[in-house]
Amino acid sequence: MSWTAFFLVLVSVFLHAGWNFLSKSGRPSAAFYLVMSMTSATIWLPFFLFSGLDAGKLPFSFWLYWIGSGVCEVLYVLGLFKAYSKCDISMAYPLARALPVLMVAAVTIVFGIGRIPGAAALAGMVVVSAGCLLMPLRSLQEFSLKSYLNPAIGAILLAAAGTTGYTVLDSMALPLFREAARDSALVGCGAYLFGIEAMLAIGLGWYVARRRRERAEFRRLFLKSAYPSLAGIFASGCYILILLAMGHVTNVSFIQAFRQMSLPLGVLAGIFILKENHAPVKLIGIGLVIAGLVMVSLN
């Protein structure tokens, strides 16, 4: 991983922890994320309009990757809001972010996407995931399958699967898109992100429109609360940095691993700001995350 990719991801993790905290601190809902995606799509619309994109030059494979990424984004957001509505951020956030570290690495290795990570990097990813799995526990004695079999686990797994899907698909679709756009990396990434956010808004809009409670929540938030829009700015800024960083690594699993630097921030925000339960084992988990990230970076 280059230093450029490192600093891009470093800034993105603060933004990522920020928008997750905003979405959890209120009443988690699909309507909140719908306003977020609408805000993000509005921000990146000018980039799409002035990207000089020649859609006719985009191969069929791009459309498959792009649509698949949009579907995975919707699954990720739905899983995340359901998880946040059922448990603490210090439980949902680490698990939803930890599982994709191994899942992305597994997918890229199985399908031969990018250079295969070295043994030290793979070991670091395992350490990161182990640390994240410890964070939700109150003691080491609770480490068992039963501790993770709760109503939130399905939602967390859905969010993790969505993250894995859009990370891998974006890494394959973005180079094809930027080649057709023929503009700077920032403009190309911004135009691509508009398409993703627009698809996400459409998917969430369909979900919200079919549920009375979500429709009422949307009316409460739209143009009346600054939090969803602020979270949308953070989220779009976070992911544009990730898209830019993808051009500076040999395997996207490196980025997925380093994005986990946001986990200690999310956990600490839950403990000290939201006053969620905390225990020494969480500090052990944070230490493992940091150690694993160092292993990945050195490799």
N, C-alpha and C positions, 0 to 999 in steps of 0.2 A: 504493500500500500504506500503510495507516494505521500509526501507532506501536504500537497494540495488537497488530496482526498481526506487526509486526517483532519485538517482544519475545517473543511466543509462539513464533515460529519460531526465534528465537535460543536460547531455552532448549531447544527440541526438538532442535536440532542437536547439542548436547552429549550428550543422552541417546541420540540415534541413533548417534553415533560410539562411545559407550560399549557399547551392546549388540552392535554389529558387532565391536568389539574382543574382547569376551568370547566370542562365537561362533567367532571365528577363532583365538583363543589356545589353545583346546583342540583337540578332534578334531571338525571340522565334520561334522555329520550331520543327517539329517532328524529323528532322535529328539531331538536337542538342541532343534530348533525346535518339535517337538511339545510338549515340556515347557514351553517358552516360551509357546506359545499357550494351553496349559491354565492356566498361571499368570495370564495376562492375562484370560482368560475368567472365571476365579474372581474376580478383582479387580472386574470390571465387572458381574458378575451382580446385585448389589444394586441398581445403577442401573437395570437392565432391569426388575427386579421391582417397583420403586417409581416407575417412570416414568409410570404411568397411561396406558400405551399402549393405544389402541383400534385393534387390527390391522384391524378391519373398515373403518376410514376410510382405510387406506392404498391408494392407487391401484395398478392393475396395473403401471404403469411403475416404481413403487418396487421391486417384487419383482424385476423384470428387472434394475434397476440393482444391487440388493443382492446377488442371486445372482451376477451378473457380477463384482462387486467381490470376492466371496469366492473365485471361481475364479481371478481375477487375483492375489489374495494368495497362493494356493497355488502358482501358477506362479512368482511372484516368489521365494518362499522356497526352492522346489526349485532354481531357477536359482542363487540366491545360495549355498546350501550346496555345490552342485556346483562352482561357481566357486572358492569358498574352499578346497575340497579339492584343486584343481588348480593354484592359483597364489597369489602373495602378496596380502595385503590391499591393498597399495599399487598393485597392478595391477587387481584385481577391483573394489574399492570405487569408485575414480574412474570407471571406465567404466560400471559399473552405475548410478551416480548421474548421470553426465553426459548419457548418451543421452536419458533421459526429459525433460530440460530442453527440448530441441528437439521431442521427440515429443509432449509435452503441449501445447506451444504450437501445433504443427501441427494436432493434433486439435481443439483449441478453436477455432482459426481456421476450419478446413474446415467444422465442424459448427455454427459460430456460437454457441458456448457462452461467455457472458460478454462483456465489452467487449474489443475487439481491442487487444492491446498496442501501444504506440507504437513508432516506429522505434528510439528509443534503447533501449527495453526489449528489443526483439527483437535488436538488435545486442549488448546485454549478454549475452543468453542464448547467442548464438553465441560470444562471448568466453569465457564460463564453460565451454562445452563444449570449446572449443579448448584451454583450460588443462588440463582434465581429461584430454583425450586425450594431452597431452604428459607427464603425470605418470608413466605406466608406462615411458617410454623412458629409456635410459641416455645417449643423445646424440641431437642433432637429426638426425644422419645415419641413424638407425634409423627415422625417420618415413617409413613406407611401409606399404602394405596388408599386406605379408608379416609385418610386426611384430605385427599383430593377428590373423593367421590361425594360431591355436594351439588346442589341445584345450579351452581354457577359454572361447573366444570365443562358442560356442553357448550355454553356460550364462549368460554375461554378458548376451547379447542376450535370453535368456528372462527374466532378472531385470529388465532394463530395460523390456521389453514389459509385464511384470506390473505394474511400478510405474506406468507410463503408464496402464494400464487402470484400476487401482483408484483412482488420483488423480482421474481424470476422472469415473468412475462415482460415487465418494463425494461429489464436489461437487454432483452432480445428485440423489442419493438422500437426502442428509442433510437438506436443507430440507423435503422431504416427510415424513420421519420425525419431525423436531422439531415440525412442525405437528400431527401426529397424537398425539405424546406430550404436548403442552401442558404443558411444564414448563420449568425453567431450561435455558439453553444447555448447562451442564455436565452436567446429568442426561440431557438428550436425547442429547448426544454420547456419554456413557458407555454409555447403553442401546444405541445404535447400534453402538458399538465391541464390546460383548459379542456381538452377533450376528455381526459379522465374525470375531472371534476364535474363536467357537464353530464357525463354518463352516471356518475354517482348521484347527482342531484335528481336526475330522472328516476333512477331506481328508488331512491329514498322518497321522492315525491309520490310515487305509486304506492309505496308502503304506508306513508302517512295518510294519504287520501282514503285509504280503506279502513282506517281506525279512528273512531270518534274521539278517543282520548288524545291521540296524537294530533288530530286536527285542531282540537282546543288548545293544545300546548303550542302548536305552530302560531296560532293567532295571538297567544300570549307573548311569544318571543319576537316575532317578525316585526322589525322596525321599532321595537319597544325595549329590547334588552341589548346592551352592547356586548355581553359576554359571548354569544355565539359568533358574532362577526369578528370579535377579537381572536377567538379561538380559530376561526377560519383563516385569518391573516397568519397566525402562528403556524397552522398546519400546512398551508400552501408554501410559506417560506421554508418550512422544514423540509418538505419533499422536493422542492426545486433544488435545494442544496444536495440532496441525495442523488437526484438525477444527474446533476453536474459531476458529482463524485464518481458516478459509475463509469465515466470516461477516463478515470485515472487509476483503475484497479484491473488486475488480471482475472479476478473471479469475484462475482457479486457477493459471495458468501462472506468475504472480508468486510464489506460494508454492513451486511446484516449483523455480523458479530460486533462491530464497533458501535453500531447504533444503540447497543445495550448500555452504553455509558449513561443513558437517560434513566435507567432503572433506579440507581441509588437516589437520584434527584426525585423521582416520583415517590419512592418509598419514604424518603425523609420528609417530603411535603405532606404526605398522608399522616405521618407520625406527629410532626411539630405544628402543622397548620390545621389539619382536620382532626387532630387529637385521636388518631386511630391507635389500636393496640400495637405495642411493640415489645420485642424481647431480644435478649442478647444473640439469639440464633440469627436474627435478621442482620445484625452487624457482621456475623460470620459470612452470611450470604453475600453482603456487599463486598467484603474483602475478597471472596472468591471471584466475583465478577471483575473486580479491578485486576486481580492476578491473571485471570483468563484473557482479558483485553491486552495486557502487557505481552503475554505469550503470542497472541495473534499479531501484534504490531512488530515484534522482533522478527517473526518469521517473514 
